[in-house]
């Protein structure tokens, strides 16, 4: 994954020496966090009574032009450096505050640093560890995480390579994401729930329906169904796209909201394919559910 001089943690394999500089992700080797909070706005099976123990990492290996967390994913806010000991203590504090899981948000480029922390802390946590990522993952890195992650929470954003290149600078997104999903499923098996409905183990795939992209969304769902079936993982079909996060020079479609027709047609496809999981209401679109990263809390 990471040598002293060449980073290959993610599929970019950018080769950066992150001990002296930043990789494609925009981050050096040391862990930097933007926020840690009990987060009530994840899917119901991930929130429990008090919320998910979300730890937001700085940087990202994707370049999504509409990213709602761009302040931290694209380095506009520097975050705070954490040592391995401090990160482990933070996980335990979130647990003690009532978190039903430890939710590692955008952790991909820190996987090498997370492995020893999780090996030390996970036996004492007593709650699941969630790997919340953009889906653009290296299978080798995921294998190195085996036994340390209880719930994988990947996106599956696009099928079309031109779309994934234009919106996330990742023309190989779908084949990479599908290979990663298969590895996640191999590790976790089918979803397992606690008596209170919280997810203890398994994979929950998120797909955000983008304006003007409903045909690609339906293709994503069909391809996932053909490759993995409809019962191996849960599906969260997201309606929360907000044009407020798109840059002024974005495609015209990204400067408008998703229509009810667009979302309903993709939702009907998901239902016809037999997927289980979650849908969102129209009210989910907006800025109210995005954490304020300018007010960093740990």
Secondary structure, DSSP 8 states (H G I E B T S, - for coil): -B-SS-B-SSTT-----TTTS--TTS--SSEEEEEEEEE--S-GGGTTTT-EEEEEES--S---TT-TTHHHHTTSS--EEE-HHHHHHHHHHHHHTT-SEEEEET-GGGHHHHHHHHHHHHHHH-SEEEEEE-S---HHHHHHTTTT-SEEEEB---S-HHHHHHHHS-TTHHHHHHHHHHHHHHHH-S-EE-TTS-EEEEEEEEEE--TT-HHHHHHHHHHHHHHH-SSSSEEEEE----GGGS-TTS-GGGGS---HHHHHHHHHHHHHTT--EEE--GGG-SSTTS--TTS---
